[in-house]
């Protein structure tokens, strides 16, 4: 072996592929166990799941406006932004809840107008 080259670095591409395949096969039960542990109150398991599944918070808060007309369009657009890392999942949840509340207020306003018109 040449000087300065570690024996551990002499791994070929097929070994790497075999390792990745083995990890992919083992991943579902590992994630299921982590999920169970997190639900049982294991803070480290919950942190690991959240850290690895949610995008990191970003300081930049400028985004193009959401131009959705319906709740279905809004949820679709917000979901795409979360998947693309353009929006944090909690921010998306708050935004959807806000618009759901606005929709309920609109329904209530229509009912009030109907009651007023019936008098």
N, C-alpha and C positions, 0 to 999 in steps of 0.2 A: 504494500500500500504506500502511496506517495506521502511524503511528509506534509503534515498540515491538513490531511483529508481524513475525516472521521469515518469509521466503519459504518456507522449509522446512516450516513448520507448515501451509501451505496444501495439505495432502494430503487427498483425499476418501476416503470409505469404500471405493469400488470399487478404488482404487489399493492400499489396505491389504489388501483381500481378495486381489488379484492377487499381491501380495508374499508373503502367507502361503501361498498355493497353490504358488507357485514354491519357497518354502523347504521345504514339505512334500514336494514332488517330489524335491528335491535331497538331502533328509535321509538316506535309506537309503544311498546311496553314500558320503556323508560319514562316517556312523557306521561303515560297514564299513571304511573307510580308517583311521579312528581306532582301531578294534579291532585291525586288522592292525599298526598302529604300536605299540600298547600291547603286543601279544604279541611284537613284535620287540625290546622293551626300552625303548621311548620312555616315560620316566617321566611327562612332561607329558601325553602322550596318555592314559595310564592314569589319571592324576589327574583329568583332565577328564571322562573317562567315569565314573569312580567318584563324583566330586563331583556330577555331574548325574543319576546314576541311582539313588543310594542316599539315603535321607532323612538329614538332619543328625542328629547325636547329640544326645540330649536329656538334661538333668540329672535329670529326673523318672523314677523307676524304679518307681512304683506302678502296677500294672495289675491288672485283674480276674484271678482264677485261671483256669488252663486246665482245662476240665472234660472233656477228650477221654477216651474209653474205649479207642479203638484208634489205631494209628499213622496210619491214613488220616485219622481225625478230627483228630488232633493236627497233622498236616502241613497239613490244610485250614485249621484255626483259626489256626495260626502264619502261614501264607501270607496270610490275610485281614488279620491284624494288621500284617504288613510292608507290604502294599499300602496300608492305611489310615494308615500312618505311626505306628502305635502301638508298633511294635517294630523295632529295628534288624535288618538282614539277618544280620549276624554273630551277634547274640544268638539269632536264630531258628535259625540253623544249629547253634549249640552246644546249644540246647535239644533239637532233633531228634536230634542225635548222642547226647546224654545219654540220651534215652528209648530210642533204638535199643540202646545199651549195656545199659540196664536190662532190656530185652526179652531180650537175649542171656543176661544173668545169670539171668533167670527160666527160660529154656530149660535152661540148665546145671544149675540147682537141681533141676528136674524130672528130668533125666537122672540126677543123683546119687541122688535119692530112689528112682528105679526100680532102680538098681544095688544100693542098700542093701536094697530090698525083695526082690530076687532072691536074696539070700544066704541 
